[in-house]
Amino acid sequence: MLMLVLTGCGQEPIPPRIQTLEATTITPEPVTDSELQLQFLGAGGVYLRNGSQALLGDPFFSNPPISDWVLMRSLQVRTDIIDRYLPDLTPVRAILVAHVHHDHAMDIPYIAAKTDPDVQIYGSDTLRNTLYSAIEPERLQALNASAAGPDAPGEWLNINQQLRILPIRSGHAPHLFGKVFNSDAVTLPLLRVPDTLMEWESGQALSFVIDFLQAGQPRFRVYYQSSAADAPDGLPPPWLLEDGKGVDLALLGVANHGRLQEFPVALLQALQPDRVVLLHWEVFWDEYSQTQTQPLPGLGLMELAQKIEQALPPQVPVYLPERGARLRIQESL
């Protein structure tokens, strides 16, 4: 289905360097301690699970139509869609939010209310202030001060004994005319959740390194950047790979990648991941479905593939997933 959608109606073909991942309705086998499973939820959204530990990143299902954007209508949280497609929340230990545009954050209050009350939501100061009225403040963890960046080494944040995250100051590709829309920080708690698209300010964008641990040592390492950014934004700190653990999986949002200069070359050269999955590549203003996934207009897959070839050897797989598609990784011994 994905190939048909991408190549139909005169749209660009998928380059050979990029493999497709199709969604399936088959119930997967349980994820063991020696496996990591990714499920692509759509836009920048992911569900990662290793054994009994899971986390959500930028879960988003509501997909308000463009007409609601333009006419400044109230954006509706589609609880019916969320309830239908949301993965098993029982093992979820944390929710990560990369920035606070509507397509990354508007579904968070409803989803957070469905998780265990001990599950924390991690993001920027702007996330905490934006959702302050909708989620218990003690669950909203602002990471600006602890994030790595060109002038800050950053520090691990332990979710529990089996899961830790490293926030990294990141960026966002321009929307138009070199400008990122709604890019301000929200510096004080809001009295209500934003209603229209223009009220969702991004604040500081973050990327994350996610370690699934065994006996205090990383078993699986994931790099997660749900919005494309130019280096040095999003680059991991130099010390990250000094423990000898490489990056098993890099998750990269690619919307508007053609408006950046160095993405993803500099980032992939720094990470040298074992595999890459492309996120935020599809239309996110349609009626959400896991049976059809349409590419963003002017996505530029050929150009993106050429950049990837500059940074990674040909044996490193690069995947383009349908919404709902899963990828399972076995532990490297």
Sine and cosine of phi, psi and omega as CSV:
sin_phi,cos_phi,sin_psi,cos_psi,sin_omega,cos_omega
0.00,0.00,-0.68,0.73,-0.03,-1.00
-0.87,0.49,-0.69,0.72,0.01,-1.00
-0.88,0.47,-0.64,0.77,-0.02,-1.00
-0.91,0.42,-0.67,0.74,-0.02,-1.00
-0.92,0.40,-0.66,0.75,-0.06,-1.00
-0.94,0.33,-0.56,0.83,-0.09,-1.00
-0.99,-0.12,-0.22,0.98,0.01,-1.00
-0.97,0.25,0.29,-0.96,0.09,-1.00
0.83,0.55,0.51,0.86,0.08,-1.00
0.97,0.24,0.21,0.98,-0.02,-1.00
-0.99,0.15,0.28,-0.96,-0.14,-0.99
-0.92,0.40,0.56,-0.83,0.09,-1.00
-0.98,0.22,0.27,-0.96,0.06,-1.00
-0.99,0.11,0.81,-0.58,0.02,-1.00
-0.89,0.45,0.48,-0.88,0.01,-1.00
-0.85,0.52,-0.45,0.89,-0.03,-1.00
-0.92,0.38,-0.31,0.95,-0.09,-1.00
-0.92,-0.39,0.78,-0.62,0.02,-1.00
-0.98,-0.19,0.55,-0.84,0.05,-1.00
-1.00,-0.04,0.51,-0.86,0.13,-0.99
-0.87,-0.50,0.87,-0.50,-0.04,-1.00
-0.99,-0.11,0.57,-0.82,0.08,-1.00
-0.96,0.29,0.44,-0.90,0.02,-1.00
-0.63,-0.78,0.50,-0.87,0.05,-1.00
-1.00,-0.03,-0.02,1.00,0.00,-1.00
-0.94,0.33,0.76,-0.65,0.03,-1.00
-0.93,0.36,0.83,-0.55,-0.05,-1.00
-0.96,0.28,0.38,-0.93,0.11,-0.99
-0.91,0.42,0.45,-0.89,0.04,-1.00
-0.83,0.56,0.57,-0.82,0.00,-1.00
-1.00,0.08,0.84,-0.54,-0.05,-1.00
-1.00,0.05,0.10,-0.99,0.02,-1.00
-0.91,0.41,-0.39,0.92,-0.02,-1.00
-0.99,-0.10,0.24,0.97,-0.01,-1.00
-0.77,-0.64,0.50,-0.87,0.16,-0.99
-0.85,-0.52,0.78,-0.63,0.05,-1.00
-0.88,-0.47,0.76,-0.65,0.14,-0.99
-0.97,-0.26,0.70,-0.72,0.24,-0.97
-0.84,-0.53,0.80,-0.59,0.04,-1.00
-0.99,0.10,0.84,-0.54,-0.07,-1.00
-1.00,-0.08,-0.32,0.95,-0.07,-1.00
0.87,-0.49,0.47,-0.88,-0.11,-0.99
0.80,0.60,-0.80,-0.60,0.05,-1.00
-1.00,-0.07,0.18,0.98,-0.17,-0.99
-0.99,0.15,0.70,-0.72,0.03,-1.00
-0.63,-0.78,0.41,-0.91,0.12,-0.99
-0.78,-0.62,0.88,-0.48,-0.02,-1.00
-0.91,-0.42,0.72,-0.69,0.00,-1.00
-0.64,-0.77,0.71,-0.70,0.14,-0.99
-0.74,-0.67,0.94,-0.34,-0.04,-1.00
0.85,0.53,-0.86,-0.52,-0.05,-1.00
-1.00,-0.02,0.07,1.00,-0.07,-1.00
-0.92,-0.39,0.74,-0.67,0.03,-1.00
-0.58,-0.82,0.36,-0.93,0.16,-0.99
-0.56,-0.83,0.37,-0.93,0.07,-1.00
-0.94,-0.33,0.62,-0.78,0.14,-0.99
-0.83,-0.56,0.83,-0.56,0.08,-1.00
0.73,0.68,0.74,0.68,-0.03,-1.00
-0.91,0.40,0.79,-0.61,-0.10,-1.00
-0.52,-0.85,0.83,-0.55,-0.05,-1.00
-0.77,-0.64,-0.32,0.95,-0.22,-0.98
-0.94,0.33,-0.55,0.83,0.11,-0.99
0.72,0.70,0.88,0.47,0.06,-1.00
-0.85,0.52,0.62,-0.79,-0.02,-1.00
-0.94,0.35,0.38,-0.93,-0.01,-1.00
-0.86,0.51,-0.53,0.85,0.03,-1.00
-0.85,0.53,-0.57,0.82,0.05,-1.00
-0.95,0.32,-0.54,0.84,0.06,-1.00
-0.89,0.45,-0.81,0.58,-0.15,-0.99
-0.92,0.39,-0.65,0.76,-0.07,-1.00
-1.00,0.04,0.10,1.00,0.03,-1.00
0.82,0.58,0.64,0.77,0.09,-1.00
-0.98,0.21,0.33,-0.95,0.10,-1.00
-0.90,0.44,0.77,-0.63,0.02,-1.00
-0.99,0.14,0.81,-0.59,-0.11,-0.99
-0.99,-0.10,0.79,-0.62,0.14,-0.99
-0.97,0.25,0.87,-0.48,-0.06,-1.00
-1.00,0.04,0.99,0.10,-0.04,-1.00
-0.90,0.45,-0.50,0.87,0.02,-1.00
-0.91,0.42,-0.67,0.74,0.03,-1.00
-0.93,0.37,-0.70,0.72,0.00,-1.00
-0.86,0.51,-0.74,0.67,-0.03,-1.00
-0.89,0.46,-0.50,0.87,-0.03,-1.00
-0.97,0.25,-0.62,0.79,-0.19,-0.98
-0.93,-0.36,-0.16,0.99,-0.04,-1.00
-0.90,0.43,0.76,-0.65,0.02,-1.00
-0.92,0.38,0.10,-1.00,0.01,-1.00
-0.85,0.52,0.85,-0.53,-0.03,-1.00
-1.00,-0.02,-0.13,0.99,-0.07,-1.00
-0.82,0.58,-0.70,0.71,-0.03,-1.00
-1.00,0.04,0.02,1.00,-0.09,-1.00
-0.93,0.36,0.81,-0.59,-0.01,-1.00
-0.94,-0.33,-0.25,0.97,-0.04,-1.00
-0.31,-0.95,0.42,-0.91,0.15,-0.99
-0.84,-0.54,0.81,-0.58,0.03,-1.00
-0.97,-0.24,0.65,-0.76,0.04,-1.00
-0.75,-0.66,0.88,-0.47,-0.14,-0.99
-0.97,0.25,-0.64,0.77,0.15,-0.99
-0.37,-0.93,-0.06,-1.00,-0.30,-0.95
-0.89,-0.46,0.41,0.91,0.25,-0.97
-0.90,0.45,0.34,-0.94,-0.13,-0.99
-0.87,0.50,-0.57,0.82,-0.08,-1.00
-0.98,0.20,0.07,1.00,0.09,-1.00
-0.87,-0.49,-0.40,0.92,-0.21,-0.98
-0.78,-0.62,-0.27,0.96,-0.18,-0.98
-0.93,0.36,-0.44,0.90,0.01,-1.00
-1.00,0.05,-0.09,1.00,-0.11,-0.99
-0.88,0.48,-0.72,0.69,-0.03,-1.00
-0.85,0.53,-0.68,0.73,-0.01,-1.00
-0.92,0.40,-0.68,0.73,-0.01,-1.00
-0.93,0.37,-0.66,0.75,0.00,-1.00
-0.87,0.50,-0.58,0.81,0.00,-1.00
-0.92,0.39,-0.33,0.94,0.00,-1.00
-1.00,-0.02,-0.18,0.98,0.00,-1.00
-1.00,-0.04,0.15,-0.99,0.08,-1.00
-0.85,0.52,0.64,-0.77,-0.02,-1.00
-0.86,0.50,-0.33,0.94,0.02,-1.00
-0.99,0.16,-0.18,0.98,0.00,-1.00
-0.95,0.33,0.82,-0.57,0.00,-1.00
-1.00,-0.06,0.45,-0.89,0.04,-1.00
-0.92,-0.38,0.86,-0.51,-0.13,-0.99
-0.94,-0.34,0.75,-0.66,0.03,-1.00
-0.14,-0.99,-0.53,-0.85,-0.08,-1.00
-1.00,-0.03,0.10,-0.99,0.15,-0.99
-0.84,0.54,-0.62,0.79,0.00,-1.00
-0.90,0.44,-0.62,0.79,0.06,-1.00
-0.87,0.49,-0.75,0.66,-0.02,-1.00
-0.86,0.52,-0.71,0.71,-0.04,-1.00
-0.95,0.33,-0.55,0.83,-0.03,-1.00
-0.95,0.33,-0.64,0.77,-0.08,-1.00
-0.98,-0.18,0.22,0.98,-0.11,-0.99
-0.85,0.53,-0.58,0.82,-0.06,-1.00
-0.99,0.11,-0.23,0.97,-0.13,-0.99
-0.96,-0.30,-0.35,0.94,-0.04,-1.00
-0.76,-0.65,0.61,-0.79,0.03,-1.00
-0.79,0.62,0.82,-0.57,-0.09,-1.00
-0.81,0.58,-0.54,0.84,-0.03,-1.00
-0.93,0.37,-0.24,0.97,0.04,-1.00
-1.00,0.01,-0.21,0.98,-0.09,-1.00
-0.99,-0.12,0.94,-0.34,-0.09,-1.00
-0.96,-0.27,0.91,-0.41,0.01,-1.00
-1.00,0.04,0.76,-0.65,-0.17,-0.99
-0.91,-0.41,0.10,1.00,-0.06,-1.00
-0.80,0.60,-0.70,0.72,-0.11,-0.99
-0.95,0.32,-0.45,0.89,-0.06,-1.00
-0.99,-0.17,0.01,1.00,-0.08,-1.00
-0.97,0.24,0.58,-0.81,0.10,-0.99
-0.96,0.28,0.44,-0.90,0.04,-1.00
-0.19,-0.98,0.00,-1.00,-0.02,-1.00
-0.83,0.56,-0.49,0.87,-0.03,-1.00
-0.92,-0.39,0.23,0.97,-0.04,-1.00
-0.56,-0.83,0.76,-0.65,-0.04,-1.00
-0.94,0.33,-0.43,0.90,-0.05,-1.00
0.98,0.20,0.17,-0.99,0.00,-1.00
-0.47,-0.88,0.52,-0.86,0.05,-1.00
-0.93,0.38,0.56,-0.83,0.13,-0.99
-0.87,-0.50,0.88,-0.47,-0.04,-1.00
-0.99,0.13,0.87,-0.48,0.11,-0.99
-0.97,0.26,-0.71,0.70,0.11,-0.99
-0.34,-0.94,-0.25,-0.97,-0.04,-1.00
-0.96,0.29,-0.19,0.98,-0.06,-1.00
-0.90,-0.44,0.03,1.00,-0.10,-0.99
-0.48,-0.88,0.75,-0.66,0.07,-1.00
-0.61,-0.79,0.38,-0.92,0.01,-1.00
-0.74,-0.68,0.50,-0.87,0.12,-0.99
-0.85,-0.52,0.95,-0.32,0.06,-1.00
-0.98,0.22,0.59,-0.81,-0.01,-1.00
-0.75,-0.66,0.76,-0.65,0.07,-1.00
-0.88,0.47,0.78,-0.63,-0.09,-1.00
-0.77,-0.64,-0.31,-0.95,-0.04,-1.00
-0.57,-0.82,-0.28,-0.96,-0.06,-1.00
-0.51,-0.86,0.74,-0.67,0.04,-1.00
-0.89,0.45,0.56,-0.83,0.02,-1.00
-0.88,0.47,0.57,-0.82,0.10,-0.99
-0.99,0.17,-0.72,0.70,-0.10,-0.99
-0.29,-0.96,0.61,-0.79,0.06,-1.00
0.80,0.60,0.57,0.82,0.04,-1.00
0.96,0.29,0.23,0.97,-0.08,-1.00
-0.88,-0.48,0.65,-0.76,0.16,-0.99
-1.00,-0.07,0.88,-0.48,-0.01,-1.00
-0.95,0.31,0.49,-0.87,0.08,-1.00
0.78,0.63,0.82,0.57,-0.11,-0.99
-0.97,-0.26,0.14,0.99,-0.05,-1.00
-0.96,0.28,0.31,-0.95,0.15,-0.99
-1.00,-0.03,0.54,-0.84,0.13,-0.99
-0.98,-0.20,0.92,-0.39,-0.20,-0.98
-0.99,-0.14,-0.21,0.98,0.03,-1.00
-0.76,-0.65,0.50,-0.87,0.01,-1.00
-0.86,0.51,0.71,-0.70,0.05,-1.00
-0.99,0.12,0.49,-0.87,0.01,-1.00
-0.99,0.16,-0.30,0.95,0.04,-1.00
-0.51,-0.86,0.33,-0.95,0.05,-1.00
-0.95,0.31,0.60,-0.80,0.04,-1.00
-0.80,0.60,0.51,-0.86,-0.10,-1.00
-0.94,-0.33,-0.73,0.68,-0.01,-1.00
-0.97,-0.26,0.23,-0.97,-0.05,-1.00
-0.83,0.56,-0.68,0.74,-0.10,-1.00
-0.94,0.34,-0.21,0.98,0.02,-1.00
-1.00,0.08,-0.21,0.98,-0.01,-1.00
-1.00,0.03,0.99,-0.10,0.02,-1.00
-1.00,0.06,0.67,-0.75,-0.12,-0.99
-0.95,0.31,-0.61,0.79,-0.15,-0.99
0.91,0.41,-0.26,-0.97,0.03,-1.00
-0.92,0.39,0.85,-0.53,0.09,-1.00
-0.98,0.21,0.56,-0.83,0.01,-1.00
-0.79,-0.61,0.55,-0.84,0.30,-0.95
-0.94,-0.35,0.20,-0.98,-0.07,-1.00
-0.65,-0.76,0.60,-0.80,0.33,-0.94
-0.98,-0.22,0.76,-0.65,-0.06,-1.00
-0.88,-0.48,0.85,-0.52,0.05,-1.00
-0.93,-0.36,0.83,-0.56,0.21,-0.98
-1.00,-0.06,0.82,-0.57,-0.24,-0.97
-0.94,-0.33,0.46,-0.89,0.19,-0.98
-0.70,-0.71,0.86,-0.52,-0.03,-1.00
0.79,0.62,0.64,0.77,0.07,-1.00
0.99,0.14,-0.06,1.00,-0.03,-1.00
-0.93,-0.37,0.57,-0.82,-0.04,-1.00
-0.93,0.37,0.83,-0.56,0.05,-1.00
-1.00,-0.03,-0.68,0.73,0.10,-0.99
-0.75,-0.66,0.66,-0.75,0.04,-1.00
-0.83,-0.56,0.80,-0.60,-0.04,-1.00
-0.84,-0.55,0.72,-0.70,0.17,-0.99
-0.97,-0.22,0.75,-0.66,-0.11,-0.99
-0.77,-0.64,0.92,-0.40,0.06,-1.00
-0.74,-0.67,0.97,-0.25,-0.14,-0.99
-1.00,0.09,-0.16,0.99,0.08,-1.00
-0.74,-0.68,0.75,-0.67,-0.04,-1.00
-0.87,0.49,0.59,-0.81,0.00,-1.00
-0.49,-0.87,0.50,-0.87,0.04,-1.00
-1.00,0.03,0.62,-0.78,0.09,-1.00
-0.86,0.50,0.56,-0.83,0.18,0.98
-0.99,0.11,-0.06,1.00,0.03,-1.00
-0.85,0.53,0.75,-0.66,0.06,-1.00
1.00,0.08,-0.17,0.99,0.00,-1.00
-0.93,0.37,0.66,-0.75,0.03,-1.00
-0.94,0.34,0.45,-0.89,0.05,-1.00
-0.92,0.40,0.49,-0.87,-0.05,-1.00
-0.84,0.55,-0.48,0.88,-0.06,-1.00
-0.97,0.23,-0.21,0.98,-0.18,-0.98
-0.82,0.57,-0.75,0.66,-0.12,-0.99
-1.00,0.01,0.12,0.99,-0.01,-1.00
-0.93,0.36,-0.29,0.96,0.02,-1.00
-0.99,0.15,0.01,1.00,0.05,-1.00
1.00,0.07,-0.05,1.00,0.02,-1.00
-1.00,-0.05,0.86,-0.51,0.04,-1.00
-0.99,0.12,-0.01,-1.00,0.01,-1.00
-1.00,-0.04,0.91,-0.41,0.00,-1.00
-0.95,0.31,-0.57,0.82,-0.13,-0.99
-0.50,-0.86,0.79,-0.62,0.11,-0.99
-0.93,-0.36,0.81,-0.58,0.01,-1.00
-0.94,-0.33,0.91,-0.42,-0.15,-0.99
-0.82,-0.57,0.87,-0.49,0.19,-0.98
-0.94,0.33,0.68,-0.74,-0.12,-0.99
-0.83,-0.56,0.11,0.99,0.03,-1.00
-0.86,0.52,0.73,-0.68,0.02,-1.00
0.88,0.47,0.44,0.90,-0.01,-1.00
-0.88,0.48,-0.49,0.87,-0.02,-1.00
-0.93,0.38,-0.19,0.98,0.03,-1.00
-1.00,-0.05,0.11,0.99,0.03,-1.00
-0.93,-0.35,0.34,-0.94,-0.07,-1.00
-1.00,-0.09,-0.70,0.71,-0.16,-0.99
-0.95,-0.33,-0.20,0.98,-0.02,-1.00
-0.97,0.25,0.65,-0.76,-0.09,1.00
-0.99,-0.13,0.25,0.97,-0.18,-0.98
-0.87,0.49,-0.81,0.58,-0.06,-1.00
-0.88,0.47,-0.64,0.77,-0.01,-1.00
-0.92,0.40,-0.74,0.67,-0.01,-1.00
-0.92,0.40,-0.56,0.83,0.06,-1.00
-0.90,0.44,-0.58,0.81,0.01,-1.00
-0.96,0.27,-0.61,0.79,-0.08,-1.00
-0.99,0.13,-0.65,0.76,-0.13,-0.99
0.70,0.71,0.86,0.51,-0.07,-1.00
-0.96,0.27,0.33,-0.94,0.06,-1.00
-0.97,0.24,-0.41,0.91,0.02,-1.00
-0.34,-0.94,0.37,-0.93,-0.06,-1.00
-0.74,-0.68,0.66,-0.75,0.14,-0.99
-0.84,-0.54,0.77,-0.64,-0.02,-1.00
-1.00,0.00,0.75,-0.67,-0.02,-1.00
-0.89,-0.45,0.15,-0.99,0.13,-0.99
0.77,0.64,0.67,0.74,-0.03,-1.00
-0.96,-0.28,-0.11,0.99,-0.19,-0.98
-0.90,-0.43,0.32,-0.95,0.08,-1.00
-0.84,0.53,0.77,-0.64,-0.02,-1.00
-0.85,-0.53,0.46,0.89,0.09,-1.00
-0.81,-0.58,0.27,0.96,0.08,-1.00
-1.00,-0.08,0.10,-1.00,0.14,-0.99
-0.93,0.37,0.85,-0.52,-0.10,-0.99
-0.86,0.50,0.71,-0.70,0.03,-1.00
-0.43,-0.90,0.46,-0.89,0.12,-0.99
-0.94,-0.33,0.31,0.95,0.08,-1.00
-0.96,-0.29,-0.29,0.96,0.06,-1.00
-0.54,-0.84,0.75,-0.66,-0.01,-1.00
-0.79,-0.61,0.86,-0.51,-0.07,-1.00
-0.96,-0.27,0.67,-0.74,-0.02,-1.00
-0.96,0.29,0.46,-0.89,0.12,-0.99
-0.87,0.49,0.60,-0.80,0.08,-1.00
-0.86,0.52,0.71,-0.70,0.02,-1.00
0.90,0.44,0.57,0.82,-0.07,-1.00
-0.85,0.52,-0.65,0.76,0.05,-1.00
0.98,0.22,0.75,0.66,-0.03,-1.00
-0.91,0.41,-0.59,0.81,-0.01,-1.00
-0.90,0.44,-0.72,0.69,0.04,-1.00
-0.88,0.48,-0.67,0.74,0.01,-1.00
-0.89,0.45,-0.69,0.72,0.01,-1.00
-0.87,0.49,-0.63,0.78,0.02,-1.00
-0.90,0.43,-0.61,0.79,0.04,-1.00
-0.93,0.37,-0.65,0.76,0.03,-1.00
-0.88,0.48,-0.63,0.77,0.00,-1.00
-0.89,0.45,-0.46,0.89,0.05,-1.00
-0.94,0.34,-0.44,0.90,-0.18,-0.98
-0.97,-0.24,-0.46,0.89,-0.15,-0.99
-0.79,-0.61,0.54,-0.84,0.10,-0.99
-0.92,0.39,0.40,-0.92,-0.11,-0.99
-0.91,0.42,-0.34,0.94,-0.03,-1.00
-0.98,0.19,-0.13,0.99,0.03,-1.00
-0.99,0.16,0.89,-0.45,-0.04,-1.00
-0.96,0.28,0.59,-0.81,0.05,-1.00
-0.81,-0.59,0.81,-0.58,-0.14,-0.99
-0.90,-0.43,0.59,-0.81,0.12,-0.99
-0.89,-0.46,0.96,-0.28,-0.15,-0.99
-1.00,-0.09,0.59,-0.81,0.27,-0.96
-0.94,0.35,0.37,-0.93,0.14,-0.99
-0.86,0.51,0.77,-0.64,-0.02,-1.00
1.00,-0.06,-0.20,0.98,-0.03,-1.00
-0.92,0.39,0.51,-0.86,0.00,-1.00
-0.86,-0.51,0.50,-0.86,0.13,-0.99
-0.74,-0.67,0.79,-0.61,-0.01,-1.00
-0.91,-0.41,0.73,-0.68,-0.08,-1.00
-0.88,-0.48,0.71,-0.70,0.07,-1.00
-1.00,-0.05,0.56,-0.83,0.01,-1.00
-0.88,0.47,0.69,-0.72,0.06,-1.00
-1.00,0.07,0.80,-0.60,-0.04,-1.00
-0.99,-0.14,0.00,0.00,0.00,0.00
